[in-house]
Amino acid sequence: MKFFVTLIIVILCHLSGMAQNILPTPSRVEVRDDLFHLPKVWYVSYPKKAKSIVSYFTERFDSYCDVRQGKRNKSNLILSFCDDSLKYGMEGYDINIEKTKITISAYTENGLFYAIQSLIQLFPSHIQANLQYDVEDVTIPTLYIFDKPRYAWRSFMLDSGRQYQSVDFIKKYLDHMAMLKMNVFHWHLSESLGWRIEIKKYPRLAKVGAFVHDWPGQHGYYTQKEIREIVEYARKRMINVMPEIDLPGHADAMLVAYPELSCFNQPIEIQTKISSNLCCAGKETTYHILEDILDEACDLFPFEYLHLGGDEAKKDTWDRCPDCQSEIKKHDLKDSHELQQYFSKQLALYLKEKGRRVVFWQEVAEHDGVEFPDNIAINWWIGNRTKTRRTPDVGYRKALEKNIPIILNTNRYSYLNFPVVPWKKYKKNRTSDLKVIYEQNVSDIANPSPLVMGMGCSLWTDWNVQEYMIDQRVFPRIYALSEQMWHNGKRKSFDEFYECVIQKYSLLKQLGIDYGPALKSEVPKNYKWD
């Protein structure tokens, strides 16, 4: 058995020096002893419902081969839907590669799409990267693959609040997510250092809030037209876009644009660290304005979930604000922590009326007192031990106690902004490499509760992580995280997994990804993260 497993790895990683391994790893692979030759013409048989999948396949292969519609009994690529949700789930698939044809089956379009992603990874890296390549005599092994994901929720979060990134850069990362079989783009769009969403009813949010700080790369916002373009681009790659509007904290840019949202209607001084400038929870105008903003956000983002933050909200201002203190008394709340729960609950109830669900960071559910509606989920993010009373599993445990669905997204070790070795404010205890992530990720729970929706990973842009600096933080370590999110079976040893990751380096170069070191031992002396 050990020889057979090794044979699969060797064939998939090294065949003819061209064929690539599939990451994240499929659930089951059975390798045969023949070869499929890349045809000069792809004759594709498919049901009408799979037309968008065929369009995507055509875009990927039309520069190498002619892609035509074919009849089922005369096609060399056959796509079909199988009415077996128990076998495939919503995103599973199987691929049967024979000498003269490839047959792909799934329960949904999503399953077919992920099958295409796996199929593409079997071809030479030049083809995967859409580069010019002589396809004469290109072959892939004949094999059978069955695959379906471990988790339904597999997210990548990008912080565009602290640092703006271009539309083209966002699209590039959506392509990377599709390759990694991630399906939720968690887009952090508001922050103390920048507001990035154009809101028609409150234009100063973008026109002022996007330009409140002057570190390099921080100015800019996304027009509603650009947002719709990104959402559509993501949809074609089976990715849902979840916007995050962080409330009531991390809101300095919003409060500079509209001071009436603050407690004392006074000019706000922008903070580069955690700020006590919060949206006032004691004024009716705050709720009305936020509801207007959420109305436009719902129109822009059709995904069921919106993220409303709730983390790191220092209550100093609320403790001094007469309006907030009056609200606490009015609703018989215990303190400012319960006021935040009340504030978050009102927004969740408003979105429930619109048929939407809400994700909050774990702090919203850490205190007892206010009962939440049933349309919320919690992002568990505090995963490192501190000297405070909070233990590493408090967000997870509290959500379980309250029967709230959970997304596993701990800073230890699914925050990719934590570099491999120390940089700026990131000291040794806030670093991790590929091996640490693969073997010690706090989010990678062996037997998760049924309340766990899935896993996420994050790229925050604290301390001026600019667009050009992101690739080296994300790759290759994100392969470990996508493996934990997707792979539904026994894990490879780290050495086996790392060998497969190394085989991806030529592809990353061809994709123009400026990947960084994988292991601490590989970091050159005086390596520059910026």
N, C-alpha and C positions, 0 to 999 in steps of 0.2 A: 504493500500500500504506500509506504514512504517513497519507494522508487517511482510509483505511478504519479504521485503528487508532484515530485521533483520534475518528472518528465513533462507534465502540463506546464509548469512554470518555465522550464527551458524552452519549450516549443513556443509558448505565447510571448515570451520575452525576447527570443533570439532568432526565430526562424528566418533563415536566409539573411540575417542581419537587417531585416526590413520590418517584418510584422511586429506589432507592439502588444504589450500586455494590456488588459482591460482594467482600468481603475475608475471607480471603486470595483472591487472584485465581485464577479457574479456569484450567485449562490451555488451553482453547480456547472461544471464544464466537463464534457466528455470528448476527448480528442480522438480523431480517427486517423487513418494512415494514408489519406489521399489529399489532393489539393484542388482548390477552386481557382480558376484563372479569371482575372478581371476581364470582363467582356468588352468588346468594342461598342456593343449596343446593349444597354440594359432594357429588357422588355419587362415592364412592371405590371403585375396584375393586382388590383386593389379595389375595395369597396368605395363607394362615393364618399362615405364619411371619413375616409383616410386621405382625401385629396390634399389637405394641407401638409400631411406628413410626406407625401410624394413630392410636393412642391419643395419642401425643405431638402429632401434627398437629391432632387434635381439640381438645386442650387449648389450642393456640395460636390456633385460629380459631373456636371455638364461640361466642365473644362477638360475632362479626361475621357469621357465616354458620351455617346448619344443615349439619351433616356427617352424611351417611348412607352406608350401604354400597350400592354399585350394581353392576350387571352390567357386564362389560368393554366391551361394545359400546354401552352407554348411559351411561357415566361421563365426568365431566369431569376426573377425576384418576385416572390408572391407574398403579399400582405393580407392578413385576414383577421377578423374579430372572432374570438371564441367565447361563447356564452358560458363562461366558467369563472365567476367572480371569486369563488372559494380558492381556486388554484392560483389565479393571477393577482387577485386584489385589484386596486385601481391603477397600479403602475407596473405590474409585473409583465413578463413577456417570455417567450422562448424563441430561439433561433436554431434552425436546422440547416447547416451548411453541407450540401452534398457536392459531388464533382461538377454537376452541370446546373445546379440551381440553389437558391437560398429561400427558405420558407420562414416567415416570421408571423407569430400569432400573439395576440394580446386581448384583454377584455376591453380596453379603452384606447383612445388616441394617445394618451400619455404613455401607455405601455409600448405602443408601436414606436413612439418618438425615442424612448430610452433604448429600445432595441437597435434603432438606427445609430444612436450614439455609441453603443457597444460595437456594432458592425464597423463603423468608421475607424474605431481604434485598432482594428485588426490589420488595417492597411498601412503602408509605409507612412512615416511621419510627414513627408512632403505633401502627401494627399490629405492627411488630417489638417494640415496648416494651409491648404488651398494654394500651394506653390506649384510652379511649373515642374513637371516630372514626366519622364519617359515611362509610360505605363505598359510598354511591351513586356510580356511575360511576368507581370506582377501576379503573385499568387497569395492565397491565404489558406490556412489549414482547414480541412473539413472537420466539422465538430458540431456538437449539440450544446446549447447553453440554455439553462433555465435560471431565471433571476427575478427577484422582487425585493423591494426595499424593507429594511428593518423598521424605519419610521416614515410616517406619512408627511411629517413636517421636517424639511431640511433647508435651513436658511443661512444666508450670508448677509451680514449687516455691514453697510458702508456708511461711515460718518461724513456726510456732505455738509453738516452744520458748521463744524469748526473750520473745515477746509472745503472749498468749492472744487468740484471736478467737472470736466467738460462732458457734454452729451455723448461724444464719441467714446470717451473713456468709460462711461457708464455702460454703453452698449457692448464694449469689449468685455467687460466683466460679466455681463449677462451671457455672452457666448462662453466664457470660462465656466460659469455656473451650469450651463447646459451640458458641457463636456463632463462635469463632475456630478451630474444628475441631482443638482440642488434645485429646489422648486419654489422657494420664497425669497424674494429680494427685499430684505428689511432695510428701508431707506431712511436713515436718520436725517431729517430735513430741517430741524430747528434746534438752535443751540444758543448759548450766551454770546458766541462770537459770530453768529450769522443766522438769518432767516432766509430760506431758499425757495419757498413756494410763492408764486404769484397768486394773490387773492384779490379778485376784482373789486370786492366791496371795501377792502382795506388796502389800497395800493401802497401805502407807506411801509407796510410790513416788508415788502421786497425792495422797494426803491430806497428805503432808509435802512431797514434791518439787515440787508445783505452787504452793507458797507460800513459796519460799525467798528471794525478792527483792521489793523494795517499790517499784520504779518503777511509775508508773500503768499500768494495763491488763495487769499481768503475772500476776495470780492467776486460776487456773481450770484445769480439766482436762476431758477428754471421757470420759463414762461409756461402758461397752461398748454400751449401748443406743443412745447418740448416735452412736457410731462406726458401728454397723451401719446406722443410718438414713442417715448420710452416704454410706456405701459403696453402698447401694441407690439413693440419689438420683443418685449418679455413674453407676452402671450403666445407668440409664435414659437417660443422655446419652452413652452409649458411651465413658465415661471409667473407666479403671482407677485405683484408689487405691493408691499405693505408699507405705507408711509408712517413715519414717526413724527409726531408733534409733541415735544416734551413739555409736560405741564405738571405742576405749577412752577417747578424750578427750571434751571438751564434756560431761562427766558429773558435774559438781559436784552438781546437784540429786539425782541418783541416789545419790551417795555420802553426802549428808546424810541421806537417808532410810534407807539401809542401809550404815553405815560398814564392815561386814564385807567389802564389795566393794572397799575401798581397800587400799592397801599396808600401812599402819601402824595401821589401825583407830582412827584419831584423828579428832576433829571437823574438818570441812572448812570452810574459809573461802571463801565464794562469791566468784568472780572475774568481773568484767565484761569482762575481756579474756582472751586465750588463757591457759588454765590448765594447770599440770602435774599437776593432780589427775586421775589415770587409774584406771580399773578395774585391779585387780591381775591381771596375767597369769600369776602364779606360784602361785596357789592354786586347788585343784580346786573349792572352793566357788564361786568366781567363775563358772566354766564351767557348773556345775550350775544356779545361779540364772539366768544368762543364757539357758540352754536352756529353763528353765521360762517365762521371759518370752517367748521366741520361740515357744514352743508356743501361748501365748494370742494372740500377734500373728498367727500363721498362721490361727488360728481366726477372728479378727476380719476379716482382710484376705485375701480369696480370690485376689487377683492373684498371678501366678507370681513376681513380683519383690518382694523386701524390700531396703531400703537400710540398710546398717550403718555408714555414715559412714567413719571412719578418718582424717579430716583433722586437721591441726594438733594432733597428739598430742605434746606436749613430753615428753621422756623423762627429765627430771631425777629424778623420783620413782623410776622404774623403775631408773635407774642406781644408786640408793642402797638399793633394796629387796632384802633377802636372798632372799626368795622368788622374785622375778623373776630375779635373778642365778643362782639355783640352776636355774631353768627353762632359762635360756640354756645352761648347762653340760650339763644333762640331755639336751637335744636337739641338742647340738653346733651351736649358733647362734653367729653372729659377734658380735652386739651387740644393743642394745635395738631397733634398727630391724628386724632380722630377727625379734626376739621379737614385734613387732607383726604382722609377716606371719604368723608361726606362730599367733598369737592369732586373727587374722582368718580364717586357713585353717581352724581348728578349727570356727569358727562356720559357715563356708561348707559344710564337710563335713556338719555336723549338719543344715543346711537342705537339702542335696542328698538326704539320706536321706528327707526329707519331700517330695521332688519340687519343691523351690523353687530359685529362682535369687537371686543376691545382687549388689547394686550397691555398690561402694565408691568413695569419692573417690580421686583419682589417687595420693595419697601411698602407698597400700597397695602399688601396683605399681612405684613409682619405684626401689626398691632390688632388686638381684639377690640370689639366695640361696635363697629358698623358692619351690617350685613350687606353683601354685594349682590347685585342681580346675577342671573345665570348666564350672562353673555360675556363674561370676562375670563381671561387666561393670564397666567403669571410667567414672566421671564425670570428664571432663577439665574442670578449672575454673580453673587458674592460667594466665591469658592475658595478663598484663601484664608488661613487662620489669622486672626488678629487678636489684639489685647482687649477687645471689647467683649460684650456679652454675646455678640452674635457668633454662633458656631458655623462651620462651613456649610451645613445642610439646613440652615434655618429657613431659607426661602422655599426649599423643597418640602420640608416638614410642615411648615405653616400652610402651604397650599394643599397638602394632603389632608390636614386637619379640617380645612374649610371646604374640601371637595371641589377645589378649583383646578382646572387643567393647567399643565405645566409645560413650558419649553425650557429645555436644558441648555444654558448658554453661559456657563461660568467663566469668570475671568481667568481661572486656573483650570484647564489650559486651553481655552478656546478663543482667547483674545489674541489675534494675530498681530496687533500693534505691539504686544510684548515681544521685544526682539530676542534673538538667540543669545546675545550677550549684551551687557548694560549699554545704555545710550540715554543721554540727557537725564530726565527724571526717572527713567526705568532702571532701577538698581537690580542687583543680582536676583533678589527674590521675586522680581517681575520679568523673568526671562524663561524661555522654554525652547527646546529644539524638537526635531521630528520624533526622536525616540521617546522623549518625555511625554509629548502629546499622545503618541501612539499607545504608550504603556500606562500613563498615569492621569489621563484627562479626567477631572472630577465629574464632568458631564457624562462620561461614558459609564453609565450605571449598568451593572450586570443584569439585574432583574428589576427593571423599572415598573412603577405602578401603572395600571391601566390609564391613570389620569395623565400620563406623560404623552404629549402630542408629538414630540420629537426633539431634535437637537438643532442648535444654531451655532454659528461662529461669527466673530465680529472683527472689523478693522476700524478702530477709532483713530482719529487724526489729531489727538492731543499733541501739544508741543510742536506744532507746525509740520506734521507729516504731510508733505505735499504730494500731488498726483504722481510725479515721477518716482517717488520713494515707496509706493505701495506694493509694487510687484515683488520686491525683494523681501517684504515682510509676509506676504501671502503665500508665495510659492518657494519651496515645494511643500511647506508644512501643511497646507490645506488638504493635501492628499490624505493625510492621517485622519483629518476631521471628516472628510467626505466618506472615507472608508467606515468610520464609526456610525455615520448617519445612515449609510445605505446597506453595507454588507450584512446579509442575513444568514449567517452560518459561522462555522468555526474560523477563527482568525488565523492568518499566517503568523509565523514567528516574525519578530521585528526584522531579522536579517533577510528573510524571504521577501517581506514587504518592501524593505529598503532597496533590494535589488530591482524590484519592479519600478519603484520611484526613480531610481537612477536611469532606467531605460527611457524615462519620459523627458530627460534633459534635452535631447536633440529636438524633440517636439517643442518644448518651451522656448528654445532659442529661435526656432523657425516661426513660432507665433509672436516673436518679439517681446517675450516675457523676460524681464530682467530679474531672474530668480536669485535668491540669496542662498547662503549656506544652509544646509539641512541640519548639521550636527555642530555642537559646540566645539568639538575637536577639529572641525573643518574650517573654522573661522580664521582667516589670515590675521597676522599681527597688524594692529592699527586699521582693521576693517572699518569702512565708513558707511554707516547706515543712512547718512544723508549726502 
